[in-house]
Amino acid sequence: MSTPGLIALAISLLVSAGQSALRPDRSIKCSSCDEWNVSIEGFKVFGNTYYVGTAGLSALLITSDQGHILLDGGLTQSAPLVAANIVKLGFKVEDIKLILNSHAHYDHAAGIAALQRASGATVVSSASGAEGFALGNAVPDDPQAGFGKAENAFPAVNNVRVVKDKDVVRVGPLAVQMHNTAGHTPGSTTWTWQSCVDGKCLNLVYADSISAIAAPGFRFTGDAKTPSRVEQFRNSIATVGELPCDIMITTHPMATDLAGKLKKRAAKPAADPFIDPQACRVLAANAMKALDARVAEESKK
Ligand SMILES: [Zn+2]
């Protein structure tokens, strides 16, 4: 076999080795799942931060020579795609030391069980998120719990390390801070860190969903028994808007036009469309408007 042929064979063996180490759980079925789970190639966002998710569900890898941090795992059927992206970028799934979760809904958390088995990493989340992982389901006070246990189910994960607002988790030189952004779920979290290139450091934000989505009958404004969650939600949205923010990736990348940014970047690499210091402020302003509309709507019922 020729040298290029041998290299191609070695790469394909390495890729398949990375994939075979991961045993995915049973596929999740939902109306958007197939659209979300379309495979895309992983790519460098900036410095040591890589996008390793699918077309519709984000997963980020922050790398170091002392181990990596993975943020989110998508659906159960996303996990092998995430693992393949990591391997194709030249990293090892077994070098992931921590897996951080945005919020414990099946579209961001379901792939984590298989990725944890493949890597041996510790899963990290908020206290409410850990409750969701133990249940393998939305927690009872989740706005979407009313959609049903079968609809909300995902593979449970135990031994979750719980972190509090503003805690920093570390792997070697990597340091990632958790920000409590409860609202979309009671345990929602946004994560921030810095990545550097040639001494130029940028602030990266993995922004959790801050959308007021709920099952029928749920009220963010509360009733006589449950006080309003609106104030907490407003605080969370304000937190996202005020973060040091050069590059923001959202849990659903379509919400901030990942595909469009990739096209623009390919056409004109010098003006990186991922660098946008207004991104957090704009996302927060839009989320606040949507929450206000939801509150107004609830006041009519
Ligand atoms: Zn969600």
Boltz pocket constraint, residues with backbone or C-beta under 6 A from the ligand:
constraints:
  - pocket:
      binder: B
      contacts: [[A, 103], [A, 105], [A, 184], [A, 209]]
      max_distance: 6.0
